[in-house]
Amino acid sequence: MTQVFIISAPSGSGKSTLVNEIKKLVDRLEFSVSYTTRLPRGSEENGREYYYTSREVFERMIANNEFLEHADVFGNYYGTAKKFLNDAIFRDHDLLLDIDVQGASQLQVSLPQAVSIFILPPNREELEKRLRRRSSAERMTDEAVIQRRLETASREIEKYPEYGYILVNDKLDDSIDALKAIILTERLRANGRQPSRAEEEQLAQLADRRRLENVRPSLGPILESFRRKTV
């Protein structure tokens, strides 16, 4: 049975690094590369970060009902093609979807069985540092762009209660271990099994510690660090 994993995060939270690492560690896991009408940035390559296409082609795909979800973000389209899910089902693989909160909201309606994971930065200050480092690497040091991304992050972070799991990406290795545990545990349960062996039980415990209801009480300082800057 194919399990769908939705992963969302504000820009600069380290989501791409986590996804790249988890693809190396978990077998039978396919990754959906989204389509977009925005131009490539820095060292981005077509088919790696996104499939870059024209607005005309994207709108034709919308008309042909080719997307699982799509959204207009800052004047550019982003969308996940249905073919990725169909291919994963055909190969009996699971599918990892890297999408923003708008797309995630659509998919949680159309694919209610999907497992949703939200990546949080440890605080606003750390997110700003990461955004500035990434913007410098992409040779996009426009202050207005950085501030817009931070404002967007503040809005997106308020959507965290809509996700089943929350990962605070403070220490990369810990976040990789937790994401792997979530995927393997949910894969097990999707196939009608409960963790039984010691290794499976250990992974399940690690995953369950990241469930929304278990993480929520500790999120106050992170949320407050963003709210202080928006009031």
N, C-alpha and C positions, 0 to 999 in steps of 0.2 A: 504493500500500500504506500503510495506516494504521500509524504508529509511536506507541507509547505511552511517555511519559516520566513516571517516578515521581520526585517531588521531596519530600524529607523534611528536617526540621530541628528542633532544639529550639526551643521557644517563645522569641521574642525575637531570633532569629538574623538576621532581616531577610528571611525567605523570602517573605512577602507582598509586600514592596516589589519584590523581584526578579521575582516572577511578574507583578505589575502592569506593570512596565517591559517585560518580554519579550513580553507580549501585544501591545504597541504596535509591536514591532520585527519580529516574525516572522509572516508571513501563513500562512493555512491551519493555524492552531494553535488548537485549542479548549481551553477550561479547564473542568474539572469542579468544580462547587461541591458540597461534601459536605453530607450531611444530618446533623443533630445534634438531640439532645433537650435540650441545655443551653439556657439562656436567653441572649438577646443581651446583649452588654456594650457600654457606652458608646454610640458612634455606629454600631455595627454595624447592618446592614439585612438583612432577609430576602431571600435570593436573591443577595446580594453576597458576604458572608463565608461564610455557610452558608444552607441551607434549614432553618429551625427548625420542628420538628415535635414531636408528643407521643410519649411512650414507647409508647402503644398503637398509634399509626400506624406507628412505626418497627418494632415487633415484628411487625406485620402484613406489612410489606414484607420482613422476614427470612423469615417463613413462606412468602411467595410467591416466594422466591428472586430478589428484585429487586436485590440488591447484588453488586457485584464483590468487595467486602470490607467488613467492619464490625468494630468493636471497642467494648468498654466501657472507657472511660477516666475514672477518678475518679467512677464512678457515672452517667456520661452516655454514650449511644451516639453513635458517629460512623460514617458509612458512605458509600461511593461507589456510586451507582446505575448499573446496567448500561446504562441508556438513554443515558447520555452517550457510552459507547464505541460503541454501536449507531448513534447519530446521527453520530458522527465518521466511522465506516466508510461510512455511506451518502453522506456529503458528500465522501469522499476527503480528509479532513483528519486531521492528527495530534492526539493528545490529551495534555494535560498534567494529571497528577493530583497534587494537593497533599495528601499523606496522612502520618500518623504512622508510626513504625517498626513498630507492630503490623500496620497495614493493608498496609504495604509488604512485610512478610514473607509475608503471604497472597498478594499479587499476584505476587510473584516465583516462587511455585509455580504459580499458575494462568496467568500470562502470562510465561513464562520469557524471551520475546524482548524484553520491556520494557527500556528504558534507565533505570537507577536513578542518582539524583544526590542526594548528601547535602550539606547546607549546614552548615558549622561556623562558630561565632563565633571571633574571633581568640584569645580566652582567656576564662576564667570571669569575671574582673573586668569586662571589656567587656560580657559578656552580662548581668551583674547591673545595670549602668548602663542598658542598653537596656530591660530588664524593668521597672526602676523608672520610667523615662520613660514607657513604654507604660502601665503600671499607673496612673500619675498622670493620663495623658490619658483613660483609661477610668474615672477616679474610683474605682479599686479599689486602695487603698493598704494593704490588709491584709498585714502582714508575713508572716503564716503562708502566704498564697497565693504571695508572691514566693519564699519559701524552698522551698516545695513545687515550684515550677516549676524552681528551680535544681537540686534533688535529682533531679527527673525528667530534666532536661537531662543530668546526669552519667551516668544510666543509658542514655539514648538515644544519647549520643555513643559509648559503647562498641560500638554496633552499626555503626559506620562501615565496618568491613571487608566488610559485606554489600552494599555499593553499588559500582557500577562507576566512578563519578566522585565526586570530593570537591572542593567549592568552599569555600575559607576566605573568608568574607565580611568582609574587612577594609576594602577600598576598593570602594564600591558600583559605580562605573563599570567597574572591572576585572572584578568579578563578573558584571555584566550582559554584558560582552563575552564572557566565558568561557562563560556559559550559552547565549548565542546561538550561539557556535561549536559547542558540543556538539550542540545541536538540529539545526543545519543540516548538520553533518558526519554525524550518525547518520541523518538523513533521506536524505542522499545514498547512504549505504551500504545502507540498507534497500531502496532501489530498484535495487540491484545495480551501483552506480557507485562508483568510487574517485575521490578528489579529483584533478583534472587541471589545471584552470586555476590561475593563480597565486593568485587570491583564495581559491579552494577549498582549495588546499594550505596557505595561511596560516591559514585557519580550522581545518583539521585539526590543524595543529601546536599551535595554541592549545588546542584541545580535548584533545589527547593529553597535554598537560602536566598536565591535571587528572585523568587516569586514576588509579585507586587506587594502582596499583603505582608510579607516578611521584611521587605526593604523599606516600605513607606515610612515607618517611624523614624528612620535615620536620614531622611532626605531634606529635612528642614533647613539646615545650613546651606545646602546647595541651592535650593529654590530661593532662599532669602538673598543669596549673593547676586542673583539676577534681578530680583524685585527691587533691591536697593537702587539699581541703576536705571530703573524704568519709571520710578515714581517722581 
